[in-house]
Amino acid sequence: MTSYQPHLSFRRYREIGKDLPILTVNASLLKQPTPLHAKHAMEDDDGASEALSVGDALHKAVLEPDAFDNHFDDFYMFSPTKGLDTKAAIEARMMNPDKILLTPEHVDKIKFMRDAIYRHQLAAHLLGKCDQRELSGVAPDKDLGVVRKIRIDACQGVGTAGEEWSPYLVDIKTTRNIIDFHRDIRNFHYDIQAAFYLDTDAMITGKPRQSFIFIAISNVKPYCARVYGLVPEQIEKARDIYKRRLAALATAYLEKQWSAWDFETEPVAIAL
């Protein structure tokens, strides 16, 4: 069961694990502070938000440009309205569950963002070295009795003997403030995602990588890109956090006891 599947659509990736009798964990669940929050996230996630739709299309445009440019209708359809949460848009989504709704304005914006990424010399170089893109990975975690799943944007090598190999994973993120992207890493717990991805990738490939690189792209004008890398100390700190949360989540799922901070014995100190 431990493997990578290339070119799996994001919708199909999201379905991985739903038919399994054990818990399937992705990085989004480990970004939640407690098992109770993770349970709520599992129940409340329908995958139909505008951010997810635009994010999926941006990744397709950057990582699989031929599919986006020449086979657009196989993956996407235009919304009948300017909004994606209108009654007409919801009905269109229900009639075409295998396609993602976008507007013409979304597509124009996505193309500007893609161009900005490839104008950045380092970003273009890193992506050019990565022959593996849009990888959906699955790995059983026998110690905790769960299944891990990850979605790698880009890397070089998947553990096959004799292949070219990159010591890093690449992840594309959108941001409103390209200069303060470090705030996004903290606020959206991208460091926890990075540590979880690196460890799960090592379980799949048998070859650990040391680095996690973000290609950040501003989603507001002027569209521009920058490349960020997590320092090893931050990855180790995030690794400790995700491992504690993963163990707590596995126990909560097994015992069907979805607690938050119920067992704290001391007040939380506040320094203003």
HELIX and SHEET records of a PDB file:
HELIX    1   1 PHE A   10  GLU A   15  1                                   6    
HELIX    2   2 ALA A   27  LEU A   30  1                                   4    
HELIX    3   3 PRO A   35  ASP A   44  1                                  10    
HELIX    4   4 GLU A   50  LEU A   63  1                                  14    
HELIX    5   5 PRO A   65  ASN A   70  1                                   6    
HELIX    6   6 PHE A   72  PHE A   75  1                                   4    
HELIX    7   7 LYS A   87  MET A   95  1                                   9    
HELIX    8   8 PRO A  104  ARG A  119  1                                  16    
HELIX    9   9 GLN A  121  LYS A  129  1                                   9    
HELIX   10  10 PHE A  181  ASN A  187  1                                   7    
HELIX   11  11 TYR A  190  THR A  205  1                                  16    
HELIX   12  12 PRO A  232  GLU A  255  1                                  24    
SHEET    1   A 4 SER A   3  PRO A   6  0                                        
SHEET    2   A 4 GLN A 132  ASP A 141 -1                                        
SHEET    3   A 4 VAL A 146  CYS A 155 -1                                        
SHEET    4   A 4 THR A  24  VAL A  25  1                                        
SHEET    1   B 2 TYR A  76  PHE A  78  0                                        
SHEET    2   B 2 ILE A 100  LEU A 102  1                                        
SHEET    1   C 3 TYR A 168  THR A 175  0                                        
SHEET    2   C 3 SER A 211  SER A 218  1                                        
SHEET    3   C 3 ALA A 225  GLY A 229 -1                                        
END                                                                             
